[in-house]
């Protein structure tokens, strides 16, 4: 990498896909700021990567809280004066059978609170994080924004159950399209990525992909060349239907 060191932010980076993405970005020589809601878990994740000899930083950020995002912006401005990469990885799956005491995840039984909380964290949180951080990218007309979405949000393959998660990921894909269009004449690229079914706390032990495999397309989108795509939805580095 030539020029100034890239600065990256990965939300929800204390474990799973976020942690692995932070690790891989740092291995490329980027300085990665890990964010998470819980202070101890986020600090511990950063320390694990530092013990690997990687350049990382960390901040406590709840993406549902605009004041917390503003504090992150102020910190990045004060500490680094730039941002190059944002991976919107923070997300919740509130409707798994384990978390609902074995009850059905049918749309016919989903309360409003689950829909609103899912949307706030998975879509509105990513939108506000991006919007508030984009000015740091515009300063040097370079940026890569990766929204970690899911095939469960694709309208062309939409099924029943888990409406909170599905609707929030469909909305996140809309965020990608909206921001990509508004930034189309700039050096900032915005894309959605479906990592596949990954063995994380959310995905469970039966998932078909390792965390490293799940992070592959996220990394690809986070490091696109200047002639790379923007406004797309990708799995395994290939476009997939919305």
C-alpha positions as a printed NumPy array, in Angstrom:
array([[  0.   ,   0.   ,   0.   ],
       [  1.421,   3.368,  -0.99 ],
       [  0.593,   6.712,   0.589],
       [ -0.848,   7.255,   4.07 ],
       [ -1.888,   4.233,   6.103],
       [ -5.499,   3.276,   5.54 ],
       [ -7.808,   3.703,   8.518],
       [-10.701,   1.253,   8.831],
       [-13.692,   0.956,  11.164],
       [-15.419,  -2.382,  11.701],
       [-18.621,  -2.339,  13.736],
       [-19.616,  -5.33 ,  15.825],
       [-15.971,  -6.398,  15.786],
       [-15.661,  -8.057,  19.177],
       [-16.324, -11.536,  17.753],
       [-17.25 , -13.571,  14.687],
       [-17.199, -12.031,  11.224],
       [-16.401,  -8.558,  12.522],
       [-13.398,  -9.778,  14.47 ],
       [-12.063, -11.82 ,  11.551],
       [-12.554,  -8.914,   9.143],
       [-10.679,  -6.599,  11.509],
       [ -7.868,  -9.135,  11.714],
       [ -7.58 ,  -9.509,   7.947],
       [ -7.674,  -5.76 ,   7.295],
       [ -4.962,  -5.235,   9.888],
       [ -2.854,  -7.959,   8.301],
       [ -3.003,  -5.913,   5.092],
       [ -1.406,  -3.02 ,   6.957],
       [ -4.526,  -1.003,   7.713],
       [ -5.051,   0.466,  11.16 ],
       [ -8.376,  -0.939,  12.276],
       [-10.691,   0.589,  14.86 ],
       [-12.859,  -2.15 ,  16.331],
       [-16.219,  -1.042,  17.713],
       [-18.752,  -2.833,  19.852],
       [-21.435,  -2.135,  22.439],
       [-19.717,  -3.84 ,  25.356],
       [-16.508,  -2.276,  26.587],
       [-14.79 ,  -5.32 ,  28.051],
       [-15.493,  -7.59 ,  25.075],
       [-14.339,  -4.964,  22.578],
       [-11.174,  -4.154,  24.53 ],
       [-10.369,  -7.864,  24.86 ],
       [-10.841,  -8.408,  21.112],
       [ -8.47 ,  -5.531,  20.339],
       [ -5.888,  -6.865,  22.771],
       [ -6.028, -10.295,  21.113],
       [ -5.138,  -8.701,  17.786],
       [ -2.405,  -6.574,  19.325],
       [ -0.828,  -9.741,  20.689],
       [ -0.693, -10.916,  17.062],
       [  1.375,  -7.826,  16.28 ],
       [ -1.456,  -6.019,  14.5  ],
       [ -2.188,  -2.28 ,  14.586],
       [ -5.662,  -1.865,  16.049],
       [ -7.632,   0.568,  18.165],
       [-11.07 ,   0.255,  19.721],
       [-14.071,   2.314,  20.79 ],
       [-17.389,   1.554,  22.442],
       [-20.157,   2.346,  19.953],
       [-23.818,   1.366,  19.908],
       [-24.918,   2.032,  16.331],
       [-28.474,   2.669,  17.574],
       [-27.202,   5.764,  19.385],
       [-26.398,   8.828,  17.236],
       [-24.451,  10.409,  20.108],
       [-22.207,   7.354,  20.297],
       [-21.577,   7.515,  16.543],
       [-20.827,  11.243,  16.844],
       [-18.284,  10.463,  19.563],
       [-16.629,   7.995,  17.189],
       [-16.499,  10.628,  14.443],
       [-14.889,  13.117,  16.833],
       [-12.353,  10.529,  17.958],
       [-11.376,   9.604,  14.396],
       [-11.076,  13.276,  13.49 ],
       [ -8.887,  13.977,  16.495],
       [ -6.768,  10.836,  16.318],
       [ -6.425,  10.076,  12.585],
       [ -8.089,  12.902,  10.597],
       [ -9.35 ,  10.432,   7.989],
       [-11.305,   7.259,   7.317],
       [-10.882,   4.923,   4.367],
       [-12.944,   1.808,   5.082],
       [-16.192,   1.207,   6.955],
       [-17.535,  -2.307,   7.451],
       [-21.089,  -2.141,   8.787],
       [-21.09 ,  -5.547,  10.429],
       [-23.039,  -4.898,  13.656],
       [-26.283,  -6.824,  13.563],
       [-28.84 ,  -8.783,  15.554],
       [-30.949, -11.839,  14.843],
       [-33.692, -11.591,  17.448],
       [-35.956, -14.348,  16.177],
       [-33.904, -17.516,  16.47 ],
       [-35.83 , -20.284,  18.182],
       [-33.289, -20.44 ,  21.008],
       [-33.772, -16.784,  21.904],
       [-37.562, -17.101,  21.695],
       [-37.828, -20.103,  23.978],
       [-38.502, -22.532,  21.154],
       [-41.444, -20.553,  19.761],
       [-42.059, -20.323,  16.034],
       [-40.375, -17.481,  14.165],
       [-43.467, -17.124,  11.98 ],
       [-44.356, -13.649,  10.753],
       [-47.814, -14.295,  12.187],
       [-46.354, -14.331,  15.701],
       [-43.769, -11.562,  15.492],
       [-44.313,  -8.57 ,  17.787],
       [-43.776,  -4.997,  16.626],
       [-40.887,  -4.567,  19.068],
       [-38.864,  -7.249,  17.277],
       [-39.421,  -5.565,  13.915],
       [-38.422,  -2.128,  15.208],
       [-35.371,  -3.283,  17.137],
       [-34.15 ,  -5.348,  14.179],
       [-34.566,  -2.394,  11.824],
       [-32.906,   0.045,  14.214],
       [-29.773,  -2.027,  14.637],
       [-29.426,  -3.748,  11.267],
       [-30.515,  -0.972,   8.897],
       [-30.928,   2.44 ,  10.558],
       [-27.757,   1.925,  12.593],
       [-25.727,   1.112,   9.511],
       [-27.263,   4.03 ,   7.627],
       [-26.477,   6.584,  10.333],
       [-22.973,   5.22 ,  10.893],
       [-22.213,   5.565,   7.19 ],
       [-23.802,   9.004,   6.814],
       [-21.943,  10.393,   9.805],
       [-18.583,   8.925,   8.755],
       [-18.748,   9.691,   5.021],
       [-17.435,  13.272,   5.46 ],
       [-14.122,  11.833,   6.675],
       [-13.932,   9.872,   3.407],
       [-15.009,  12.808,   1.265],
       [-12.074,  14.799,   2.567],
       [ -9.697,  12.725,   0.425],
       [-12.305,  11.354,  -2.025],
       [-11.715,   7.719,  -1.187],
       [-13.804,   5.219,   0.697],
       [-15.054,   1.658,   0.786],
       [-18.308,   1.022,   2.659],
       [-19.329,  -2.606,   3.07 ],
       [-22.785,  -3.421,   4.418],
       [-22.845,  -6.98 ,   5.745],
       [-26.241,  -8.164,   4.569],
       [-27.807, -11.583,   3.987],
       [-29.469, -13.613,   1.291],
       [-32.441, -13.694,   3.678],
       [-33.028, -10.074,   2.676],
       [-33.13 , -10.746,  -1.07 ],
       [-36.6  , -10.117,  -2.504],
       [-36.077, -12.569,  -5.353],
       [-35.55 , -15.386,  -2.843],
       [-37.819, -14.185,  -0.022],
       [-39.479, -16.816,   2.133],
       [-41.518, -16.769,   5.335],
       [-40.436, -16.599,   8.972],
       [-37.941, -14.316,  10.709],
       [-39.51 , -11.117,   9.357],
       [-37.548,  -8.801,  11.62 ],
       [-34.221, -10.051,  10.301],
       [-35.415, -10.374,   6.711],
       [-36.992,  -6.911,   6.518],
       [-34.014,  -5.245,   8.182],
       [-31.567,  -6.814,   5.707],
       [-33.791,  -5.856,   2.767],
       [-33.702,  -2.307,   4.117],
       [-29.915,  -2.511,   4.495],
       [-29.673,  -3.397,   0.804],
       [-31.753,  -0.3  ,   0.06 ],
       [-29.265,   1.725,   2.119],
       [-26.525,   0.433,  -0.169],
       [-28.394,   1.491,  -3.295],
       [-29.286,   4.931,  -1.93 ],
       [-25.789,   5.81 ,  -0.746],
       [-24.086,   4.374,  -3.819],
       [-26.267,   6.527,  -6.053],
       [-25.604,   9.698,  -4.089],
       [-21.851,   8.979,  -4.106],
       [-21.597,   7.736,  -7.702],
       [-19.424,  10.623,  -8.882],
       [-16.944,  10.25 ,  -6.034],
       [-14.189,   7.857,  -5.035],
       [-16.411,   6.262,  -2.388],
       [-17.897,   2.837,  -3.162],
       [-20.801,   1.252,  -1.287],
       [-21.723,  -2.418,  -1.595],
       [-23.754,  -5.104,   0.175],
       [-22.251,  -8.5  ,   0.891],
       [-23.874, -11.793,   1.814],
       [-21.174, -13.806,   3.633],
       [-23.162, -17.038,   3.453],
       [-24.082, -19.272,   6.39 ],
       [-21.132, -18.861,   8.735],
       [-20.161, -20.683,  11.941],
       [-20.539, -17.762,  14.337],
       [-22.61 , -17.242,  17.466],
       [-25.436, -16.091,  15.179],
       [-24.972, -18.746,  12.499],
       [-24.492, -21.685,  14.853],
       [-22.251, -24.729,  14.79 ],
       [-24.04 , -26.386,  11.856],
       [-23.278, -23.546,   9.423],
       [-21.43 , -24.517,   6.257],
       [-18.721, -21.841,   6.181],
       [-15.832, -20.985,   8.454],
       [-15.46 , -17.43 ,   9.707],
       [-12.498, -16.913,   7.374],
       [-14.576, -18.085,   4.397],
       [-17.401, -15.773,   5.409],
       [-15.033, -12.805,   5.608],
       [-13.62 , -13.342,   2.116],
       [-16.15 , -11.305,   0.117],
       [-16.284,  -8.638,   2.831],
       [-12.524,  -8.224,   2.421],
       [-12.855,  -8.137,  -1.356],
       [-15.431,  -5.333,  -1.171],
       [-13.392,  -3.449,   1.437],
       [-10.319,  -3.38 ,  -0.798],
       [-11.831,  -2.842,  -4.253],
       [ -9.675,  -1.041,  -6.824],
       [-10.749,   2.339,  -8.149],
       [-12.508,   0.709, -11.116],
       [-14.412,  -1.748,  -8.901],
       [-18.213,  -1.897,  -8.631],
       [-20.468,   0.19 ,  -6.412],
       [-24.118,  -0.279,  -5.51 ],
       [-24.058,  -4.061,  -5.859],
       [-24.984,  -7.143,  -3.822],
       [-22.322,  -9.873,  -3.761],
       [-21.659, -13.382,  -2.499],
       [-18.413, -15.222,  -3.223],
       [-17.243, -12.052,  -4.99 ],
       [-20.013, -12.412,  -7.597],
       [-23.224, -10.366,  -8.039],
       [-26.408, -11.912,  -6.696],
       [-30.033, -10.777,  -7.224],
       [-31.599,  -8.227,  -4.906]])
